[in-house]
C-alpha cells in the first residue's frame, strides 16, 4: 500500500517565516534610509529654494535694490512679517536705489497640465501692470509645457501686462485673459504658446485669481508698503 504524501515539514515553514522576516527587515531598512536621506538633504533643498526665490524677486521687479517682507493678518491688514513662516502669504515690497517703492512681488500657484505650477510675479502700482513673471517650480512636459519659463515671446507678455483698476482701486476692471497667437488686441491679454495651450492657460488662471484677489488690497494699503504709515 502506498503511504500518504509527505506533509510539509517544519523546516519549510521555518524557511518561509525566515524569508518574510528578511523581506520585512529590508523594507524597514529602506524606510530608515529614505527618512535619513530626506532629513539630510532637506536643509540643502531649502537653501536652494531660498536662493532661487531671492533671485526671482529681484528679477520680476526690475531695478530692485532692497526688499521688505509683509504679510496679511486675520483682519486683512498688511503688516510686516516679523518671523519666518513658510505657510504665510507674503508680499515682497521692492525698493529702488532711493528707497522708493518700485513694486511688489507675489508668489502664486495653481494646477498645471501635470502638476502644480508655482510662480512669482512683479506688479508696478505706478503702471498698474505686471512687469515680470518667473516660474519657480513646474513639471510641465519638456519641450512644450516648460516653455512657460523659457519661451521669449511668452515671457514678453509680462513686460507690461495691464492689471487696470477702477478709480477707487477696489477691483480689477479687466482680469487677464488668454488669446491665441496673433489675436492679442488688449494690454491685459496673454498670447498662448502654440502647442502648449494648457500650460499657458494655467499661468493665466493663476495670475487672474491672484491679481483679482490681491492687487486691490495692496493698492488700498499702498502707503504701508511705502513706509508712510
C-alpha positions as CSV (number, residue, x, y, z in Angstrom):
1,X,0.0,0.0,0.0
2,X,1.2,3.5,-0.9
3,X,1.9,5.7,2.0
4,X,0.2,9.1,2.3
5,X,2.1,12.0,0.6
6,X,4.6,13.6,2.8
7,X,3.3,16.6,4.8
8,X,5.1,20.0,4.6
9,X,8.0,19.8,7.0
10,X,8.6,22.3,9.8
11,X,11.8,23.1,8.0
12,X,9.9,24.5,5.1
13,X,7.6,26.5,7.3
14,X,10.7,28.0,9.1
15,X,12.2,28.9,5.8
16,X,9.1,30.8,4.7
17,X,8.9,32.6,8.0
18,X,12.6,33.5,7.7
19,X,12.0,34.8,4.2
20,X,9.2,37.0,5.3
21,X,11.3,38.3,8.2
22,X,14.1,39.1,5.8
23,X,11.8,41.0,3.5
24,X,10.4,42.9,6.4
25,X,13.9,43.8,7.6
26,X,14.9,45.0,4.1
27,X,11.7,47.1,3.9
28,X,12.4,48.7,7.3
29,X,16.0,49.4,6.4
30,X,14.9,51.1,3.1
31,X,12.4,53.2,5.0
32,X,15.0,54.3,7.5
33,X,17.4,55.2,4.7
34,X,14.7,57.2,2.9
35,X,14.0,59.2,6.1
36,X,17.7,59.7,6.8
37,X,18.3,60.9,3.2
38,X,15.3,63.3,3.4
39,X,16.3,64.8,6.7
40,X,19.9,65.1,5.5
41,X,19.1,66.8,2.2
42,X,16.2,69.0,3.4
43,X,18.3,71.9,4.6
44,X,20.2,71.9,1.3
45,X,16.9,71.9,-0.6
46,X,15.5,74.7,1.5
47,X,18.6,76.8,0.9
48,X,18.4,76.3,-2.8
49,X,14.8,77.3,-2.8
50,X,15.5,80.4,-0.8
51,X,18.3,81.4,-3.2
52,X,16.0,80.9,-6.2
53,X,13.2,82.9,-4.6
54,X,15.5,85.7,-3.7
55,X,16.9,85.9,-7.2
56,X,13.5,85.8,-8.7
57,X,12.1,88.7,-6.5
58,X,14.8,91.0,-7.9
59,X,14.2,89.8,-11.4
60,X,10.4,90.3,-11.6
61,X,10.6,93.9,-10.3
62,X,13.3,95.4,-12.4
63,X,15.6,97.9,-10.6
64,X,15.1,96.4,-7.1
65,X,17.9,97.1,-4.7
66,X,16.3,96.1,-1.4
67,X,13.1,94.4,-0.2
68,X,10.9,94.0,2.8
69,X,8.6,91.2,3.5
70,X,5.0,91.8,4.6
71,X,2.0,89.5,5.2
72,X,-1.7,89.9,5.7
73,X,-3.2,89.4,9.2
74,X,-6.6,87.9,10.0
75,X,-8.3,91.3,9.7
76,X,-7.0,91.8,6.1
77,X,-4.3,94.4,7.1
78,X,-0.9,94.3,5.5
79,X,1.7,94.1,8.3
80,X,5.5,93.4,8.4
81,X,6.3,89.7,8.7
82,X,8.1,89.5,12.0
83,X,9.4,85.9,11.8
84,X,9.8,83.4,9.0
85,X,6.7,81.4,8.3
86,X,6.7,79.1,5.3
87,X,2.9,78.9,5.2
88,X,2.2,82.6,5.4
89,X,1.1,84.6,2.4
90,X,3.9,87.0,1.6
91,X,4.1,90.3,-0.1
92,X,7.7,91.3,-1.1
93,X,7.9,95.1,-1.3
94,X,10.7,96.1,-3.7
95,X,12.6,99.4,-3.4
96,X,14.9,101.2,-5.7
97,X,18.2,103.0,-5.1
98,X,16.5,105.9,-3.4
99,X,14.3,103.7,-1.2
100,X,11.3,104.4,-3.4
101,X,8.7,101.6,-3.8
102,X,9.1,100.2,-7.3
103,X,6.5,97.4,-6.9
104,X,5.6,94.2,-5.2
105,X,6.5,90.6,-5.8
106,X,3.9,88.0,-5.1
107,X,4.0,84.2,-5.1
108,X,1.1,82.3,-6.6
109,X,0.4,78.7,-7.6
110,X,-2.2,76.6,-9.3
111,X,-2.8,73.4,-11.2
112,X,-0.9,72.9,-14.5
113,X,-1.2,70.1,-17.1
114,X,0.8,67.6,-14.9
115,X,1.2,69.1,-11.5
116,X,1.1,72.3,-9.5
117,X,2.8,75.4,-11.1
118,X,4.5,77.7,-8.6
119,X,5.3,81.1,-9.9
120,X,6.2,84.7,-8.8
121,X,5.2,87.9,-10.5
122,X,6.0,91.5,-10.0
123,X,3.4,94.3,-10.0
124,X,4.0,98.0,-10.5
125,X,1.5,100.2,-8.8
126,X,2.6,103.2,-11.0
127,X,2.0,101.3,-14.2
128,X,-0.9,99.2,-12.9
129,X,0.7,96.3,-14.6
130,X,2.6,93.1,-14.1
131,X,6.2,93.8,-15.0
132,X,7.8,90.4,-14.7
133,X,7.0,86.7,-14.1
134,X,9.1,83.7,-13.3
135,X,8.1,80.1,-12.8
136,X,9.7,78.8,-9.6
137,X,8.6,75.1,-9.8
138,X,6.9,73.1,-12.5
139,X,6.9,69.6,-14.0
140,X,5.2,70.5,-17.3
141,X,6.0,68.5,-20.4
142,X,9.7,69.1,-21.6
143,X,9.8,70.9,-24.9
144,X,6.2,72.1,-24.6
145,X,4.7,73.0,-21.3
146,X,8.1,74.0,-19.9
147,X,8.2,76.9,-22.4
148,X,6.2,78.9,-19.9
149,X,9.6,79.6,-18.2
150,X,11.9,79.9,-21.2
151,X,9.9,81.0,-24.3
152,X,10.9,84.6,-25.1
153,X,7.7,85.5,-26.8
154,X,5.6,84.1,-24.0
155,X,7.7,85.9,-21.3
156,X,7.4,89.1,-23.2
157,X,3.7,89.1,-22.2
158,X,4.8,90.0,-18.7
159,X,7.0,93.0,-19.5
160,X,3.9,95.2,-19.0
161,X,0.7,93.2,-18.7
162,X,-2.0,95.6,-17.7
163,X,-4.0,95.0,-14.4
164,X,-6.2,98.1,-14.5
165,X,-8.3,99.1,-11.5
166,X,-11.4,101.1,-11.1
167,X,-11.0,104.8,-9.9
168,X,-11.5,103.7,-6.3
169,X,-8.9,100.9,-6.6
170,X,-11.3,98.4,-5.3
171,X,-11.4,95.9,-8.1
172,X,-9.7,94.9,-11.3
173,X,-11.7,96.1,-14.3
174,X,-10.1,93.8,-16.9
175,X,-8.8,90.5,-15.5
176,X,-6.1,88.9,-17.5
177,X,-7.2,86.6,-20.3
178,X,-5.6,84.2,-22.7
179,X,-5.8,84.6,-26.5
180,X,-4.3,82.7,-29.4
181,X,-1.2,83.8,-31.2
182,X,-1.9,86.8,-33.5
183,X,-5.2,87.7,-31.7
184,X,-3.8,90.0,-28.9
185,X,-5.5,93.4,-29.0
186,X,-5.5,94.5,-25.4
187,X,-2.8,95.1,-22.9
188,X,-4.3,92.7,-20.3
189,X,-4.3,89.7,-22.8
190,X,-1.7,86.9,-22.7
191,X,-0.7,85.3,-26.0
192,X,-0.7,81.5,-25.6
193,X,2.3,79.3,-26.6
194,X,1.5,77.3,-29.7
195,X,1.4,73.7,-28.7
196,X,1.3,74.4,-25.0
197,X,-2.1,76.0,-24.6
198,X,-2.9,74.1,-21.4
199,X,0.2,75.3,-19.6
200,X,-0.4,78.9,-21.0
201,X,-3.9,78.8,-19.7
202,X,-2.7,77.5,-16.3
203,X,-0.4,80.5,-15.9
204,X,-3.2,82.8,-17.0
205,X,-5.6,81.4,-14.5
206,X,-3.1,81.6,-11.7
207,X,-2.4,85.3,-12.4
208,X,-6.1,86.1,-12.8
209,X,-7.0,84.6,-9.5
210,X,-4.1,86.2,-7.6
211,X,-4.3,89.7,-9.1
212,X,-8.1,89.9,-8.8
213,X,-7.8,89.0,-5.1
214,X,-4.6,90.7,-4.0
215,X,-3.9,93.8,-6.2
216,X,-6.9,95.8,-5.0
217,X,-6.0,95.0,-1.4
218,X,-2.4,96.1,-2.0
219,X,-3.4,99.3,-3.7
220,X,-5.8,100.2,-0.9
221,X,-2.9,99.9,1.6
222,X,0.0,101.0,-0.6
223,X,1.1,103.6,2.0
224,X,2.1,100.9,4.4
225,X,4.4,99.4,1.8
226,X,5.8,102.8,1.1
227,X,6.6,103.3,4.8
228,X,4.3,106.3,5.0
229,X,2.2,104.9,7.9
